[in-house]
């Protein structure tokens, strides 16, 4: 027995000795596993509510080790600042206004703050690993550097694909090792020794790039505003390259709310730097730039939809998961504000359904810390089957894109294209790139028309003020490349005014890396004249192409920025707008974007395989035997006396008016059969129009529009026989394309019908009154007769009362 007791005590001693070690490891406090998290802010309300959210999520996620807010403020700002107690803080001198150059650039405070922390903080002497975040982030699970794969000399970071300066002259100018330049940012996890080497260069390289105004242009930096605002990001990348730090880049650790995560991966960090929406609800941090919500007891950000409502919004599980991430982000922010207000001694807020949800077990369960899965498990879980044919051959993944704006004109085109996409058998997913201003987006109602990636509008150029909506196409593609998680190997780019008839695949049309496929645009004569010589160093490589594009993702990543830049170049070159130079009959520079594409591709010497068997314009005679994959209804087309021109429906809201559609084309059986070429032409035109109308019909069915057969009866008002215009405006069963004359005729016919009905009702009332009058007279006569025989009836009343009751 004594031996057993001794053995038990020995085991307990071992466990007791081991327990503190494990606890210290988890809290990040024991070498070589000590972790410290840093983030940089300024003395502003804008950063205060972000601080509350980040620090709350830090605690909720159980991030090991301490967190320090690097607070950059001037002495005057600090005296009046209210948020000193919002987080563990180290105050650092503000460099928003550079002490030497006078340049106003607050982003430089991030590297300057870290340099100051390394020099003056005792915490910096007792740490092994540093995690650097931005204030506008929400932590979802512990960020453990060594679990992410970080090593001394090999930091881990998130991918910032838009830092194109790593691949061009910018890196050659600002680092001796441009080959080591990594496009990274957002989340940084590194060893303290690496940070000590890097931090001074991070600061000095930021100053260098900021002063290099000659190279701020979009095509060099990727900054669409060309203002040098991302100089600090380049300062980091160039500084890291200078000291020989090569990053392990993980695209799955961090996600922007509103973006779809890769299947099988669980992001442990959310970066809400961009606007995001869930249904009709939206959030943008820039809308809250001056918001003092931290100091306003009981006030939270507008509540998003509840999880149960989100489940009903999106049938696709992975896209639904993206919506859940969005509401988790704002709910965690609001939970942090709620707890902060309580800690400040604010009065207990009134009960509400939303507050009850934030305090519920359901919310706790939804937001419990997300633990990073081992890399091997992640890779194993995300292996997907590539498309195969009947012979079992595998093919690369495809993603289809098209660009639109927040207008009814693009909405009906979207309905048509997405409907045809699902019918066509096109592999992969489709994404609408929706370019809108913030104001347009607030009023926009077509969020659910297609899977959507929201991008800032460049219709009005931010620098020149030039109004040119076509530039949104390359700008949107570039934005998508830099902000979306993309796992496709080939990208198919279409225009909104297209109808798919069959799949467009790289393997069928022989697209390859370095060899995109497109369709002929022969009117781009600028490829053969002075225009190409002015705007590309390889005019001999200029291809007259457009419409449908099939391109490898690696080519597109290199090419997209040049597409945008060359579009801006050609658009600005007003001296060469003439028809004989551009082929543009309007001489307005409207096809600058098309030349931007051709010149950008020529610059990279991307030569296209040009296929005339992919696309046809309705109204054109098809080549015999060709199965065209795309209708491009950009031009007016006719069949007999019937015609369709998309430009006539620029302001027609056929998407939101129940049962609205375009004029029906002729029945194929009525076509002239004598000329086979013209017959095939007209059959294709009819197919295009019918597909558009069928797409609209199914859209109205999905909207639960009322039965169209019941609308005519409901539209006739019972008051004064007038036609109820307000109802007709909401649910007009008549196609919106009907001419004004026919509409007026229909209204006149309705008015005549209403007048006739009024006369019928009046006659019924007249006969009813006459009947009542006659009945009244008869009853009066009977009553008089009863009075004369009163005495006689009185004698018989008792004996016959039961009978009289039955008869009367």
Long-range contacts (C-beta under 8 A, 24 or more apart in sequence): 26-64, 27-64, 27-65, 28-64, 28-65, 28-129, 29-64, 29-65, 31-128, 32-128, 33-64, 33-128, 33-129, 33-146, 34-65, 34-126, 34-127, 34-128, 34-129, 35-63, 35-64, 35-65, 35-127, 35-128, 35-129, 35-130, 35-131, 35-144, 35-145, 36-65, 36-66, 36-67, 36-68, 36-123, 36-124, 36-127, 36-129, 36-130, 36-131, 37-63, 37-65, 37-66, 37-67, 37-68, 37-130, 37-131, 37-132, 37-133, 37-143, 38-67, 38-68, 38-70, 38-113, 38-114, 38-117, 38-130, 38-131, 38-132, 38-133, 39-67, 39-68, 39-69, 39-70, 39-132, 39-133, 39-134, 39-135, 39-137, 40-69, 40-70, 40-72, 40-109, 40-110, 40-113, 40-114, 40-134, 40-135, 41-69, 41-70, 41-71, 41-72, 41-135, 42-71, 42-72, 42-73, 42-77, 42-94, 42-96, 42-106, 42-109, 43-71, 43-72, 43-73, 43-74, 43-77, 43-78, 43-81, 43-83, 45-290, 45-291, 45-292, 45-293, 45-294, 45-295, 46-285, 46-288, 46-289, 46-290, 46-291, 47-135, 48-82, 48-83, 48-86, 48-292, 48-294, 48-295, 49-288, 49-291, 49-293, 49-294, 49-333, 49-337, 50-135, 50-136, 50-285, 51-83, 51-86, 51-87, 51-135, 52-86, 52-294, 52-333, 52-336, 52-337, 52-340, 53-138, 53-332, 53-333, 53-336, 53-337, 54-133, 54-135, 54-136, 54-137, 54-138, 54-139, 55-86, 55-87, 55-336, 56-332, 56-333, 56-335, 56-336, 56-339, 56-340, 57-137, 57-138, 57-139, 57-140, 57-332, 57-336, 58-139, 60-139, 60-332, 60-335, 60-367, 60-369, 61-139, 61-140, 61-141, 61-142, 61-268, 61-369, 61-370, 62-142, 62-369, 63-131, 63-139, 63-142, 63-143, 64-142, 64-144, 65-127, 66-123, 68-117, 68-121, 68-123, 70-109, 70-110, 70-113, 70-114, 70-116, 70-117, 72-96, 72-106, 72-109, 72-112, 72-113, 82-295, 83-294, 86-294, 86-340, 90-116, 90-117, 90-120, 90-121, 92-116, 92-117, 98-207, 101-211, 103-210, 103-211, 105-210, 105-228, 105-231, 105-232, 107-206, 107-229, 107-230, 107-231, 107-232, 108-203, 108-206, 108-207, 108-210, 108-231, 108-232, 110-232, 111-199, 111-202, 111-203, 111-206, 111-232, 111-235, 111-236, 111-239, 112-203, 114-195, 114-199, 114-202, 115-199, 115-200, 115-202, 115-203, 118-195, 118-196, 118-199, 124-192, 127-192, 128-191, 128-192, 129-189, 129-190, 129-191, 129-192, 130-188, 130-189, 130-190, 130-191, 130-192, 130-195, 131-187, 131-188, 131-189, 132-187, 132-188, 132-189, 132-190, 133-186, 133-187, 133-188, 133-269, 134-186, 134-271, 134-273, 136-271, 136-272, 136-273, 136-285, 137-186, 137-254, 137-269, 137-270, 137-271, 137-272, 138-269, 138-270, 138-272, 138-328, 138-329, 138-332, 138-333, 139-268, 139-269, 140-266, 140-267, 140-268, 140-269, 140-270, 140-328, 140-367, 140-369, 140-370, 141-266, 141-268, 141-369, 141-370, 141-371, 141-372, 142-268, 142-369, 142-371, 142-372, 143-187, 143-189, 143-253, 143-268, 143-269, 144-372, 145-189, 145-190, 145-191, 147-372, 148-189, 148-248, 148-250, 148-253, 148-372, 149-248, 149-250, 149-375, 150-189, 150-190, 150-191, 150-248, 151-191, 152-191, 152-193, 152-194, 153-191, 153-194, 153-244, 153-245, 154-245, 154-246, 154-247, 154-248, 155-188, 155-189, 155-190, 155-191, 155-194, 155-240, 155-245, 155-247, 155-248, 156-187, 156-188, 156-189, 156-190, 156-247, 156-248, 156-249, 156-250, 156-253, 157-182, 157-184, 157-185, 157-186, 157-187, 157-188, 157-189, 157-247, 157-248, 157-249, 157-250, 158-184, 158-185, 158-186, 158-187, 158-249, 158-250, 158-251, 158-253, 158-254, 158-269, 159-183, 159-184, 159-249, 159-250, 159-251, 160-184, 160-185, 160-186, 160-233, 160-482, 161-481, 161-482, 161-557, 162-222, 162-478, 162-481, 162-482, 163-222, 163-230, 163-233, 163-234, 163-237, 164-219, 164-220, 164-221, 164-222, 164-561, 165-215, 165-220, 165-221, 165-222, 165-234, 165-237, 166-237, 167-558, 168-220, 169-215, 169-220, 170-209, 170-212, 170-215, 170-220, 170-221, 170-234, 171-237, 171-238, 171-241, 173-212, 173-215, 174-205, 174-208, 174-209, 174-212, 174-234, 174-238, 175-205, 175-238, 175-241, 175-242, 176-242, 177-241, 177-242, 177-244, 178-241, 179-241, 180-240, 180-241, 180-244, 180-245, 180-246, 181-237, 181-238, 181-240, 181-241, 182-237, 182-240, 182-241, 182-246, 182-247, 182-249, 183-237, 183-249, 184-236, 184-237, 184-240, 184-247, 184-249, 185-233, 185-236, 185-237, 186-254, 186-269, 186-271, 187-253, 187-254, 187-269, 188-236, 190-245, 194-243, 194-245, 197-243, 197-245, 198-236, 198-239, 198-240, 198-243, 198-245, 201-238, 201-239, 201-240, 201-242, 201-243, 202-235, 202-236, 202-239, 202-240, 203-235, 203-239, 204-235, 204-239, 205-234, 205-235, 205-236, 205-238, 205-239, 205-242, 206-231, 206-232, 206-234, 206-235, 206-236, 206-239, 207-235, 208-235, 208-238, 209-234, 209-235, 209-238, 210-235, 217-565, 218-561, 218-564, 218-565, 218-568, 219-561, 219-562, 219-564, 219-565, 222-478, 222-482, 222-561, 224-456, 224-458, 224-462, 224-475, 224-478, 224-564, 225-462, 225-463, 226-463, 251-485, 252-378, 252-485, 255-325, 255-485, 256-483, 257-283, 257-325, 257-326, 257-329, 257-330, 258-322, 258-326, 258-454, 259-322, 259-453, 259-483, 259-484, 259-485, 260-318, 260-319, 260-321, 260-322, 260-484, 260-485, 261-318, 261-321, 261-322, 261-325, 261-485, 262-382, 262-485, 262-487, 263-318, 263-382, 263-384, 264-378, 264-381, 264-382, 265-378, 265-382, 266-370, 266-372, 266-373, 267-325, 267-370, 268-370, 268-372, 270-325, 270-328, 270-329, 272-329, 274-454, 274-483, 275-438, 275-441, 275-454, 276-326, 276-329, 276-454, 277-326, 277-441, 277-447, 277-454, 278-304, 278-305, 278-310, 278-313, 278-323, 278-326, 278-327, 279-305, 279-309, 279-310, 279-313, 279-447, 279-448, 280-445, 280-447, 281-305, 282-441, 282-442, 283-326, 283-330, 284-438, 287-438, 293-337, 294-337, 294-340, 297-341, 297-344, 297-346, 297-347, 298-341, 298-346, 298-347, 298-349, 299-337, 300-334, 300-337, 300-338, 300-354, 301-330, 301-333, 301-334, 301-337, 303-334, 303-354, 304-330, 304-331, 306-357, 307-362, 307-366, 313-448, 316-451, 319-451, 324-366, 328-366, 328-367, 331-358, 331-363, 331-367, 332-367, 334-358, 335-363, 335-367, 384-487, 387-427, 395-427, 395-505, 395-506, 395-507, 396-488, 396-489, 396-490, 396-506, 396-507, 397-427, 397-428, 397-487, 397-488, 397-489, 397-490, 398-426, 398-427, 398-428, 398-488, 398-489, 398-490, 398-491, 398-492, 398-505, 398-506, 399-428, 399-429, 399-430, 399-431, 399-486, 399-488, 399-490, 399-491, 399-492, 400-426, 400-428, 400-429, 400-430, 400-431, 400-491, 400-492, 400-493, 400-494, 400-504, 401-430, 401-431, 401-433, 401-477, 401-480, 401-491, 401-492, 401-493, 401-494, 402-430, 402-431, 402-432, 402-433, 402-493, 402-494, 402-495, 402-496, 402-498, 403-432, 403-433, 403-435, 403-472, 403-473, 403-476, 403-477, 403-495, 403-496, 404-432, 404-433, 404-434, 404-435, 404-496, 405-434, 405-435, 405-436, 405-440, 405-457, 405-459, 405-469, 405-472, 406-434, 406-435, 406-436, 406-437, 406-440, 406-441, 406-443, 406-444, 406-446, 408-651, 408-652, 408-653, 408-654, 408-655, 408-656, 409-649, 409-650, 409-651, 409-652, 410-496, 411-446, 411-449, 411-653, 411-655, 411-656, 412-649, 412-652, 412-654, 412-655, 412-692, 412-696, 413-496, 413-497, 413-646, 414-446, 414-449, 414-450, 414-496, 415-449, 415-655, 415-695, 415-696, 415-699, 416-499, 416-691, 416-692, 416-695, 416-696, 417-450, 417-494, 417-496, 417-497, 417-498, 417-499, 417-500, 418-449, 418-450, 418-695, 419-691, 419-694, 419-695, 419-698, 419-699, 420-498, 420-499, 420-500, 420-501, 420-691, 420-695, 421-500, 423-500, 423-691, 424-500, 424-501, 424-502, 424-503, 424-629, 425-502, 425-503, 426-492, 426-500, 426-503, 426-504, 427-503, 427-505, 428-488, 429-488, 431-480, 431-484, 433-472, 433-473, 433-476, 433-477, 433-479, 433-480, 434-476, 435-459, 435-469, 435-472, 435-475, 435-476, 445-656, 446-655, 449-655, 453-479, 453-480, 453-483, 453-484, 455-479, 455-480, 461-568, 464-572, 466-571, 466-572, 468-571, 468-589, 468-592, 468-593, 470-567, 470-590, 470-591, 470-592, 470-593, 471-564, 471-567, 471-568, 471-571, 471-592, 471-593, 473-593, 474-560, 474-563, 474-564, 474-567, 474-593, 474-596, 474-597, 474-600, 475-564, 477-556, 477-560, 477-563, 478-560, 478-561, 478-563, 478-564, 481-556, 481-557, 481-560, 486-553, 488-553, 489-552, 489-553, 490-550, 490-551, 490-552, 490-553, 491-549, 491-550, 491-551, 491-552, 491-553, 491-556, 492-548, 492-549, 492-550, 493-548, 493-549, 493-551, 494-547, 494-548, 494-630, 495-547, 495-632, 495-634, 497-632, 497-633, 497-634, 497-646, 498-547, 498-548, 498-615, 498-630, 498-631, 498-632, 498-633, 499-630, 499-631, 499-633, 499-688, 499-691, 499-692, 500-629, 500-630, 501-627, 501-628, 501-629, 501-630, 501-631, 501-687, 502-627, 502-629, 503-629, 504-548, 504-550, 504-614, 504-629, 504-630, 505-550, 506-550, 506-552, 509-550, 509-609, 509-611, 509-614, 510-609, 511-550, 511-551, 511-552, 511-609, 512-552, 513-552, 513-554, 513-555, 514-552, 514-555, 514-606, 515-606, 515-607, 515-608, 515-609, 516-549, 516-550, 516-551, 516-552, 516-555, 516-601, 516-606, 516-608, 516-609, 517-548, 517-549, 517-550, 517-551, 517-608, 517-609, 517-610, 517-611, 517-614, 518-543, 518-545, 518-546, 518-547, 518-548, 518-549, 518-550, 518-608, 518-609, 518-610, 518-611, 519-545, 519-546, 519-547, 519-548, 519-610, 519-611, 519-612, 519-614, 519-615, 520-544, 520-545, 520-610, 520-612, 521-545, 521-546, 521-547, 521-594, 523-583, 524-583, 524-591, 524-594, 524-595, 524-598, 525-581, 525-582, 525-583, 526-576, 526-581, 526-582, 526-583, 526-595, 526-598, 527-598, 529-581, 530-576, 530-581, 531-570, 531-573, 531-576, 531-581, 531-582, 531-595, 532-598, 532-599, 532-602, 534-573, 534-576, 535-566, 535-569, 535-570, 535-573, 535-595, 535-599, 536-566, 536-599, 536-602, 536-603, 537-603, 538-602, 538-603, 538-605, 539-602, 540-602, 541-601, 541-602, 541-605, 541-606, 541-607, 542-598, 542-599, 542-601, 542-602, 543-598, 543-601, 543-602, 543-607, 543-608, 543-610, 544-598, 545-597, 545-598, 545-608, 545-610, 546-594, 546-597, 546-598, 547-615, 547-630, 547-632, 548-614, 548-615, 548-629, 548-630, 549-597, 555-604, 555-606, 558-604, 559-600, 559-601, 559-604, 559-606, 562-599, 562-600, 562-601, 562-603, 562-604, 563-596, 563-597, 563-600, 563-601, 564-596, 564-600, 565-596, 565-600, 566-595, 566-596, 566-597, 566-599, 566-600, 566-603, 567-592, 567-593, 567-595, 567-596, 567-597, 567-600, 568-596, 569-596, 569-599, 570-595, 570-596, 570-599, 571-596, 616-684, 618-644, 618-684, 618-685, 618-688, 618-689, 619-681, 619-685, 620-681, 621-677, 621-678, 621-680, 621-681, 622-677, 622-680, 622-681, 622-684, 624-680, 628-684, 631-684, 631-687, 631-688, 631-691, 633-688, 633-692, 637-685, 637-688, 638-685, 639-665, 639-666, 639-671, 639-682, 639-685, 639-686, 640-666, 640-670, 640-682, 642-666, 644-685, 644-688, 644-689, 649-737, 652-736, 652-737, 653-736, 654-696, 654-736, 655-696, 655-699, 657-729, 657-730, 657-731, 657-732, 657-736, 658-700, 658-703, 658-705, 658-706, 658-708, 658-711, 658-730, 658-731, 658-732, 658-733, 659-697, 659-700, 659-705, 659-708, 659-711, 659-731, 659-732, 659-733, 659-734, 660-696, 660-700, 660-732, 660-735, 660-736, 661-693, 661-696, 661-697, 661-735, 661-736, 661-737, 662-689, 662-692, 662-693, 662-696, 662-735, 662-737, 663-735, 663-737, 663-738, 664-689, 664-690, 664-693, 664-735, 665-689, 665-690, 705-731, 706-731, 708-733, 716-750, 716-753, 716-754, 716-757, 720-758, 721-754, 721-755, 721-757, 721-758, 722-754, 723-747, 723-750, 723-751, 723-754
